[in-house]
Amino acid sequence: MITADTLSRMTTFSAEGLTALIRKAGYKKDSFKEAQFLGITNGGQYCYKVLYFDGFMGEDAWTKVFVTHDQFEQTTVADY
């Protein structure tokens, strides 16, 4: 069961919070300017729309970040 506290925490990450998670995943230079929670995927991941600076294109761009919470290990990871 997903508790109300977990649901609240997992659906309210800020751009800074998602940046911290993505850096833990190995994306050391990536960062996000804005974040918006979109929903929960069929696989149970929390999906966010994030704004970042795309150095290749030289402009801001949107992408999605997927956050996974392991309730047994009490770990949270992100990837995109």
Backbone as numpy.savetxt, mean C-alpha at the origin, in Angstrom:
# Nx Ny Nz CAx CAy CAz Cx Cy Cz
-11.21 -14.44 10.87 -12.05 -13.26 10.87 -11.17 -12.02 10.87
-11.57 -11.04 10.12 -10.88 -9.75 10.13 -11.57 -8.89 11.19
-10.81 -8.46 12.17 -11.40 -7.65 13.24 -11.64 -6.23 12.76
-12.49 -5.52 13.46 -12.79 -4.13 13.11 -11.53 -3.27 13.21
-10.69 -3.54 14.22 -9.44 -2.77 14.37 -8.50 -3.00 13.19
-8.36 -4.25 12.77 -7.50 -4.56 11.63 -8.05 -3.92 10.37
-9.33 -4.03 10.15 -9.96 -3.44 8.97 -9.76 -1.92 8.96
-9.93 -1.29 10.08 -9.74 0.15 10.17 -8.30 0.54 9.85
-7.35 -0.19 10.41 -5.93 0.11 10.19 -5.52 -0.14 8.75
-6.00 -1.23 8.17 -5.58 -1.62 6.83 -6.21 -0.76 5.73
-7.25 -0.04 6.04 -7.93 0.77 5.03 -7.62 2.26 5.15
-6.72 2.62 6.03 -6.43 4.04 6.25 -4.95 4.39 6.16
-4.18 3.61 5.41 -2.77 3.95 5.25 -2.63 5.27 4.51
-1.69 6.08 4.96 -1.35 7.33 4.28 -0.30 7.03 3.21
0.01 8.04 2.40 1.07 7.90 1.41 2.40 7.59 2.11
2.64 8.21 3.24 3.87 7.98 3.99 3.92 6.56 4.54
2.79 6.08 5.03 2.72 4.72 5.56 2.97 3.68 4.49
2.40 3.89 3.31 2.62 2.97 2.20 4.06 3.05 1.68
4.64 4.24 1.72 6.05 4.39 1.34 6.92 3.56 2.27
6.65 3.61 3.56 7.43 2.83 4.53 7.30 1.34 4.25
6.09 0.88 3.95 5.89 -0.54 3.67 6.61 -0.97 2.39
6.53 -0.17 1.36 7.14 -0.54 0.08 8.66 -0.52 0.18
9.19 0.34 1.03 10.65 0.37 1.23 11.12 -0.86 1.98
10.31 -1.35 2.91 10.63 -2.61 3.60 10.65 -3.77 2.62
9.87 -3.66 1.54 9.80 -4.71 0.53 10.97 -4.65 -0.45
11.84 -3.65 -0.30 13.03 -3.58 -1.13 13.06 -2.44 -2.14
12.00 -1.68 -2.24 11.96 -0.53 -3.15 12.50 0.69 -2.40
13.81 0.74 -2.23 14.45 1.71 -1.33 14.30 3.17 -1.73
14.15 3.46 -3.00 14.06 4.85 -3.44 12.65 5.30 -3.78
11.71 4.38 -3.80 10.34 4.73 -4.19 9.62 5.45 -3.06
8.74 6.37 -3.44 7.91 7.07 -2.46 6.62 7.52 -3.14
5.62 7.71 -2.32 4.30 8.09 -2.81 3.91 9.46 -2.30
3.19 10.21 -3.12 2.74 11.56 -2.79 1.32 11.56 -2.24
0.48 10.68 -2.77 -0.92 10.57 -2.36 -1.31 9.12 -2.34
-2.31 8.78 -1.53 -2.82 7.42 -1.47 -4.32 7.44 -1.23
-5.01 6.55 -1.91 -6.46 6.43 -1.75 -6.82 4.95 -1.70
-7.50 4.52 -0.64 -7.94 3.13 -0.53 -9.03 2.87 -1.56
-8.86 1.78 -2.33 -9.85 1.44 -3.36 -10.78 0.31 -2.94
-10.24 -0.70 -2.25 -11.07 -1.83 -1.86 -10.23 -3.04 -1.52
-10.91 -4.16 -1.32 -10.26 -5.42 -0.99 -10.41 -6.34 -2.19
-9.30 -6.93 -2.63 -9.33 -7.82 -3.79 -9.98 -9.15 -3.43
-10.27 -9.95 -4.44 -10.83 -11.28 -4.21 -9.87 -12.16 -3.42
-8.58 -11.87 -3.51 -7.56 -12.62 -2.78 -7.30 -12.11 -1.37
-8.05 -11.09 -0.94 -7.92 -10.58 0.41 -6.86 -9.51 0.60
-6.33 -8.96 -0.50 -5.36 -7.88 -0.40 -6.08 -6.54 -0.39
-5.49 -5.58 0.30 -6.04 -4.23 0.37 -5.40 -3.43 -0.75
-6.21 -2.86 -1.61 -5.71 -2.19 -2.80 -5.80 -0.67 -2.63
-4.68 -0.01 -2.93 -4.59 1.45 -2.87 -4.19 2.00 -4.23
-4.73 3.14 -4.57 -4.28 3.91 -5.73 -3.30 4.94 -5.18
-2.09 5.00 -5.75 -1.06 5.90 -5.23 -0.48 6.75 -6.35
-0.08 7.97 -5.98 0.56 8.90 -6.90 2.05 8.93 -6.57
2.88 8.81 -7.61 4.32 8.84 -7.43 4.96 9.58 -8.59
6.22 9.97 -8.42 6.94 10.61 -9.51 7.62 9.55 -10.33
7.28 9.47 -11.60 7.87 8.51 -12.53 9.09 9.15 -13.18
10.28 8.78 -12.73 11.51 9.36 -13.25 11.73 9.07 -14.72
11.26 7.95 -15.20 11.41 7.60 -16.61 10.59 8.53 -17.50
9.36 8.79 -17.09 8.48 9.66 -17.86 8.67 11.14 -17.51
9.24 11.41 -16.33 9.48 12.78 -15.92 8.24 13.49 -15.42
7.26 12.72 -14.95 6.01 13.33 -14.46 5.36 12.43 -13.42
4.37 12.97 -12.72 3.62 12.19 -11.75 2.77 11.16 -12.48
2.59 10.00 -11.84 1.79 8.94 -12.42 1.07 8.19 -11.30
-0.01 7.53 -11.64 -0.78 6.73 -10.69 -0.49 5.25 -10.92
-0.47 4.48 -9.85 -0.37 3.03 -9.93 -1.13 2.45 -8.73
-1.13 1.15 -8.63 -1.81 0.49 -7.51 -0.78 -0.22 -6.64
-1.03 -0.19 -5.34 -0.23 -0.91 -4.36 -1.15 -1.89 -3.66
-0.65 -3.11 -3.46 -1.44 -4.15 -2.81 -0.80 -4.49 -1.47
-1.59 -4.40 -0.42 -1.12 -4.62 0.94 -1.72 -5.92 1.46
-0.85 -6.75 2.02 -1.28 -8.04 2.58 -1.00 -8.06 4.07
-1.98 -8.48 4.82 -1.82 -8.60 6.27 -1.97 -10.07 6.66
-0.97 -10.59 7.36 -1.03 -11.96 7.87 -1.47 -11.90 9.32
-2.70 -12.31 9.56 -3.25 -12.18 10.91 -2.60 -13.13 11.91
-2.03 -14.22 11.45 -1.40 -15.17 12.37 0.02 -14.71 12.75
0.75 -14.20 11.77 2.10 -13.71 12.03 2.10 -12.24 12.47
0.97 -11.57 12.31 0.84 -10.13 12.61 1.86 -9.31 11.82
1.96 -9.61 10.52 2.85 -8.86 9.63 2.04 -8.22 8.51
2.54 -7.11 8.03 1.90 -6.39 6.93 2.98 -6.09 5.90
2.71 -6.45 4.65 3.66 -6.20 3.56 2.93 -5.58 2.39
3.69 -4.87 1.55 3.11 -4.23 0.37 3.96 -4.54 -0.85
3.30 -4.50 -2.01 4.01 -4.68 -3.27 3.20 -4.03 -4.37
3.86 -3.82 -5.51 3.18 -3.29 -6.69 3.91 -3.66 -7.93
